[in-house]
């Protein structure tokens, strides 16, 4: 009976040591840094996508503006010729 109690006690102390390792402050910091890294990478990907959309919008707007200027210049030339 004492042997069974000793084995159970040893298992309980091993479980406590394992559980204590899970609460290691350095492990917690590393875990938080990993979570922060993942969050930053995700936000970076979102920002890259948003910037690409903004860049495309600016490019389209500039092309439309150039086309409008060309069209207005051509119309002006036609109207002045009459």
N, C-alpha and C positions, 0 to 999 in steps of 0.2 A: 504494500500500500504506500509505503514511503517512496518507493521507486517511481510509482505512477505520479505521485505528487511532485516529485523532483522533475520528472519529465514535463509535466504540465507547467510547472514554474519556469523551467528553462524555455519552453515554447512561448510563454507569455512575455518573458524578458526579451526574447528574440523579436517578437512582434513589436514590442515597445521601442527597441533599437531601430528596427526598420521604419516604424512610424516616425521616430525622431529624425531619421535621415530625410524623410519627406519634408519635414519642417525646417530643414537646413536653411539658414538665412541666405547663404550664398546661392543655394539652389533656387530660392525664391527670387532673388535678384536676377539670376540668369533667365528664369522663366518670364519675369516681367520684361526683361530686355528683348527676349524672343517675341513676346506679344507686341511690344512697341515696334520692333522691326517689321513685323507682319502688317501692322496698322499703317506704318509709314509707306511701305511698298504699295499697299492697296490704295492709299490716298494719292500717291505719286502716279499710279496708273490712271486714276480718275482724272487727275490734273492734266496728264498728257493727252487724254482723250478730249477734254474740254478745250485745251489749247489748240489741238488740231482742228476742232470744229470752228473755233474762233478764227484761226488762220484761214481756213477755207472760206468762211463768211467774208473776211476782209478781202481776200483775193477775188471772190465773186463780185463784191461791191465795187472794187477798183475796176474790174473788167467791164462791168455794167456802166460805170461812170465814163470810162473811155469810149465805149460804144455810143453812149448818149451824146458825148461831145462831138464825135465824128458825124453822127446823124444830124445834130443841130447845125454843125458847120456846113454840111452838104445842103441842108434846107435853106440856110441863110444865103448860100451862093446862088441857089436856084431862084429865090425870091428877089434878090438884088439884080439878077440878070434880066428879069422881065421889065 
